[in-house]
Amino acid sequence: MPQSTQVVVIGAGPGGYAAAFYAADLGMQVALVDPDVNPGGVCLYRGCIPSKALLHVADVLNEARHAEAWGVTFGAPKIDIEKLRAFKTKVVNQLTGGLGQLSKQRKITYIQGTAGFRDPRTLEITREGQSQPETLTFEHAIIATGSRPSTLPGVTLQSPRLMDSTSALEVPDVPGSLLVVGGGYIGLELGTVYAALGTKVTVVEMTDGLLPGADRDLVNVLARRIESMSEAVLLKTKVVAMKEAKNGIAVTFEGEGLPADAPKERTFDRVLVSVGRRPNSAVPGLDRTRVKVTARGFIEVDPARRTAEPSIYAIGDVVGEPMLAHKASHEGRVAVESIAGERVAFEPLAIPAVVFTDPELAWCGLTETDARKQKREVTVTRFPWAASGRALTLDRTDGMTKLVLDPKTERVLGVGIVGPGAGELIAEGVLAVEMGANATDVRMTIHPHPTLSETIMESAEVFFGQATHVYRPRKKA
């Protein structure tokens, strides 16, 4: 390990390794510190990547079952858990191993270990397998330590049957029944996986709707699908107690969303707690610097991602929401450019959000819900996928594309999509918002036919009353 470096990045997730790679590309001397054997962080090892590998398998299973409606019948699927885990692990190892090679090619010093601050210019790093820390001085540090799953308040049960998102991704078995505590994107994605594998899934959410904060137009489409694949969806209900039972975990519920005839205590084979994430801002020695941490645990930064300590920057989940990998990566580039002396700021007009359920949800920019809260005048256009030729050929007409527009300038302020592949389609919406496109720009952009991307163009045509494929009933004489 070197004694000094120009830039040290603490945490090698999508924000950390992106920052380290970019700094190296600009000719800086870079060190990257992380407990894992290769870069990747939570996203690649215990989050985005393994969950999407499992969701792909879930999609295949659901598609095979649905194929009977098209005259194609398969036998009942057989799940080999060992092979399923092996597939997920192969994907993770391939990506993280590749990042390790890229680090070497860029001559980045990768240090497997944990770091803490001795002072604003010195780290104490305890390497894997060693007990005594070594020191590393630096000109600039970037904190990219990410986040961890939140725990359920008031519940102290320690049980191998109680899972968080990390342990759920290991797929220890296919339980007969699973309670998902939390109706956010993590819980719904993992619930989708286990339901496809054959588990009877129950979802409990303390608010009055799934995916709190997301656009209700989009969520309503997903909610119908979640209800059809689940044993139950309990809204306005919370878990007040858990205890180990003979054959599982006994859970006690309370709330107005609990049916009058439903028992207040039920036993599940496994319970998944997915009630959000908390920032990993408790970096040892951070109090020896001028870095400020908010009451919610986020590190305060300026638009260039610089903390109150001029030599220290911070990016990603640890600086605030949205806690998304692509947001962290872009923040990493901004921090590095600031270190390089550029005048930069992280000021995106749109950060896309995607929920990889079935159907997928994706949105960016201003949502209709936010516009209503801000009392901002907008025009909302919706194009139902029932009028999409491509959606009909996929037998998936339950989707919808919507645009949120400024009624005076026609400018695209936000885009929302629900349906298969929404996560792939939303990038066009992000581009439209960022470049200041208006409804005419979107309407006049020729889209390939037949595709789901046409629904974005058609949504713009709805604004002008010109949508070709939207059914309009005849007016009665």
Secondary structure as the mmCIF struct_conf table of DSSP 4:
data_model
#
loop_
_struct_conf.conf_type_id
_struct_conf.id
_struct_conf.beg_label_comp_id
_struct_conf.beg_label_asym_id
_struct_conf.beg_label_seq_id
_struct_conf.end_label_comp_id
_struct_conf.end_label_asym_id
_struct_conf.end_label_seq_id
BEND BEND1 GLN A 3 GLN A 3
STRN STRN1 SER A 4 ILE A 10
BEND BEND2 GLY A 13 GLY A 13
HELX_RH_AL_P HELX_RH_AL_P1 PRO A 14 ASP A 25
TURN_TY1_P TURN_TY1_P1 LEU A 26 GLY A 27
STRN STRN2 VAL A 30 ASP A 34
BEND BEND3 PRO A 35 PRO A 39
HELX_RH_AL_P HELX_RH_AL_P2 GLY A 41 ARG A 46
BEND BEND4 GLY A 47 GLY A 47
HELX_RH_AL_P HELX_RH_AL_P3 CYS A 48 HIS A 66
HELX_RH_3T_P HELX_RH_3T_P1 ALA A 67 TRP A 70
TURN_TY1_P TURN_TY1_P2 GLY A 71 GLY A 71
HELX_LH_PP_P HELX_LH_PP_P1 GLY A 75 PRO A 77
HELX_RH_AL_P HELX_RH_AL_P4 ILE A 81 GLN A 105
TURN_TY1_P TURN_TY1_P3 ARG A 106 LYS A 107
STRN STRN3 THR A 109 ASP A 119
TURN_TY1_P TURN_TY1_P4 PRO A 120 ARG A 121
STRN STRN4 THR A 122 ARG A 127
TURN_TY1_P TURN_TY1_P5 GLU A 128 GLY A 129
BEND BEND5 SER A 131 GLN A 132
STRN STRN5 GLU A 134 ILE A 143
STRN STRN6 SER A 147 PRO A 149
HELX_LH_PP_P HELX_LH_PP_P2 SER A 150 LEU A 152
TURN_TY1_P TURN_TY1_P6 PRO A 153 GLY A 154
TURN_TY1_P TURN_TY1_P7 PRO A 160 ARG A 161
STRN STRN7 LEU A 162 MET A 163
HELX_RH_AL_P HELX_RH_AL_P5 SER A 165 ALA A 168
TURN_TY1_P TURN_TY1_P8 LEU A 169 GLU A 170
BEND BEND6 GLY A 176 GLY A 176
STRN STRN8 SER A 177 VAL A 181
BEND BEND7 GLY A 184 GLY A 184
HELX_RH_AL_P HELX_RH_AL_P6 TYR A 185 LEU A 197
TURN_TY1_P TURN_TY1_P9 GLY A 198 GLY A 198
STRN STRN9 LYS A 200 GLU A 205
BEND BEND8 MET A 206 LEU A 211
TURN_TY1_P TURN_TY1_P10 PRO A 212 GLY A 213
BEND BEND9 ALA A 214 ALA A 214
HELX_RH_AL_P HELX_RH_AL_P7 ARG A 216 MET A 229
BEND BEND10 SER A 230 GLU A 231
STRN STRN10 ALA A 232 LEU A 235
BEND BEND11 LYS A 236 LYS A 236
STRN STRN11 LYS A 238 ALA A 245
TURN_TY1_P TURN_TY1_P11 LYS A 246 ASN A 247
STRN STRN12 GLY A 248 GLU A 254
BEND BEND12 GLY A 255 GLY A 255
TURN_TY1_P TURN_TY1_P12 GLU A 256 GLY A 257
BEND BEND13 LEU A 258 LEU A 258
TURN_TY1_P TURN_TY1_P13 ALA A 260 ASP A 261
BEND BEND14 ALA A 262 ALA A 262
BEND BEND15 LYS A 264 LYS A 264
STRN STRN13 GLU A 265 PHE A 268
BEND BEND16 ASP A 269 ASP A 269
STRN STRN14 ARG A 270 VAL A 273
STRN STRN15 ARG A 277 PRO A 279
TURN_TY1_P TURN_TY1_P14 PRO A 284 GLY A 285
HELX_RH_3T_P HELX_RH_3T_P2 LEU A 286 ARG A 288
BEND BEND17 THR A 289 ARG A 290
STRN STRN16 VAL A 293 VAL A 293
TURN_TY1_P TURN_TY1_P15 ALA A 295 ARG A 296
BEND BEND18 GLY A 297 GLY A 297
HELX_LH_PP_P HELX_LH_PP_P3 PHE A 298 PHE A 298
STRN STRN17 ILE A 299 ILE A 299
HELX_LH_PP_P HELX_LH_PP_P4 GLU A 300 GLU A 300
TURN_TY1_P TURN_TY1_P16 PRO A 303 ALA A 304
BEND BEND19 ARG A 305 ARG A 305
STRN STRN18 ARG A 306 ARG A 306
BEND BEND20 ALA A 308 GLU A 309
TURN_TY1_P TURN_TY1_P17 PRO A 310 SER A 311
STRN STRN19 ILE A 312 ALA A 314
HELX_RH_3T_P HELX_RH_3T_P3 GLY A 316 VAL A 319
BEND BEND21 GLU A 321 PRO A 322
HELX_RH_AL_P HELX_RH_AL_P8 ALA A 325 ILE A 339
TURN_TY1_P TURN_TY1_P18 ALA A 340 GLY A 341
BEND BEND22 LEU A 349 LEU A 349
STRN STRN20 ALA A 353 VAL A 355
BEND BEND23 THR A 357 PRO A 359
STRN STRN21 GLU A 360 GLY A 365
HELX_RH_AL_P HELX_RH_AL_P9 GLU A 368 LYS A 373
TURN_TY1_P TURN_TY1_P19 GLN A 374 LYS A 375
STRN STRN22 THR A 379 PRO A 384
HELX_RH_3T_P HELX_RH_3T_P4 TRP A 385 ALA A 387
HELX_RH_AL_P HELX_RH_AL_P10 GLY A 389 LEU A 394
TURN_TY1_P TURN_TY1_P20 ASP A 395 ASP A 395
STRN STRN23 MET A 400 LEU A 405
TURN_TY1_P TURN_TY1_P21 PRO A 407 THR A 409
STRN STRN24 ARG A 411 ARG A 411
STRN STRN25 VAL A 412 GLY A 419
TURN_TY1_P TURN_TY1_P22 PRO A 420 GLY A 421
HELX_RH_AL_P HELX_RH_AL_P11 ALA A 422 MET A 435
TURN_TY1_P TURN_TY1_P23 GLY A 436 GLY A 436
STRN STRN26 ASN A 438 ASN A 438
HELX_RH_AL_P HELX_RH_AL_P12 ALA A 439 MET A 444
BEND BEND24 THR A 445 THR A 445
BEND BEND25 HIS A 449 PRO A 450
TURN_TY1_P TURN_TY1_P24 LEU A 452 SER A 453
HELX_RH_AL_P HELX_RH_AL_P13 GLU A 454 PHE A 463
TURN_TY1_P TURN_TY1_P25 PHE A 464 GLY A 465
BEND BEND26 THR A 468 VAL A 470
HELX_LH_PP_P HELX_LH_PP_P5 PRO A 473 LYS A 476
#
